[in-house]
Amino acid sequence: MKKKTETLIVRRKIFFTMANDAREYLQSILPTDELIEELHRKHLDIFSFLERRWCCPTAEPSKSWSTAEDNIAILHLQSYGE
């Protein structure tokens, strides 16, 4: 499980701690019970992740998850001229 949590970006706020995975644009993240337990052991209050609808939509998201819609754009450039 450490492999899944070693790329977390953790931000401590006054009253809570947030985290997200630095590689969330590169891989699909589905919070399993194991992952949630590991996040709890790390004392993280909020874990945010992308639902990569363009390639791997979450089939049945948990009813306990809070969601927010946001627009993103991904552009891969190889050189300055592009």
For each residue, the residues with C-beta under 8 A, 3 or more apart:
1: 4 5 34 35 38
2: 5 6 38
3: 6
4: 1 21 35 38
5: 1 2 8 35 38 39 42
6: 2 3
7: 21 22 23
8: 5 19 20 21 22 42 44
9: 19 20 21 22
10: 17 18 19 42 44
11: 17 18 19
12: 17
13: 16 17 18
14:
15:
16: 13 45 46
17: 10 11 12 13 43 44 45 46
18: 10 11 13 44 45 46 47 48
19: 8 9 10 11 39 42 44 46 47 48
20: 8 9 24 47 48 49
21: 4 7 8 9 24 27 29 49
22: 7 8 9
23: 7 26 27
24: 20 21 27 29 49 50
25: 50 74
26: 23
27: 21 23 24
28: 52 55 56
29: 21 24 49 50
30: 58
31: 35 36 39 47 49 62 65
32: 35 36
33: 36 37
34: 1 37 38
35: 1 4 5 31 32 38 39
36: 31 32 33 39 40 47
37: 33 34 40 41
38: 1 2 4 5 34 35 41 42
39: 5 19 31 35 36 42 44 47
40: 36 37 43 44
41: 37 38
42: 5 8 10 19 38 39
43: 17 40
44: 8 10 17 18 19 39 40 47
45: 16 17 18
46: 16 17 18 19
47: 18 19 20 31 36 39 44
48: 18 19 20
49: 20 21 24 29 31
50: 24 25 29 72
51: 57 58 61 67
52: 28 55 56 57
53: 57
54:
55: 28 52
56: 28 52
57: 51 52 53
58: 30 51 61
59:
60:
61: 51 58 65 67
62: 31 65
63:
64:
65: 31 61 62
66:
67: 51 61
68:
69:
70:
71:
72: 50
73:
74: 25
75:
76:
77: 82
78: 82
79: 82
80:
81:
82: 77 78 79
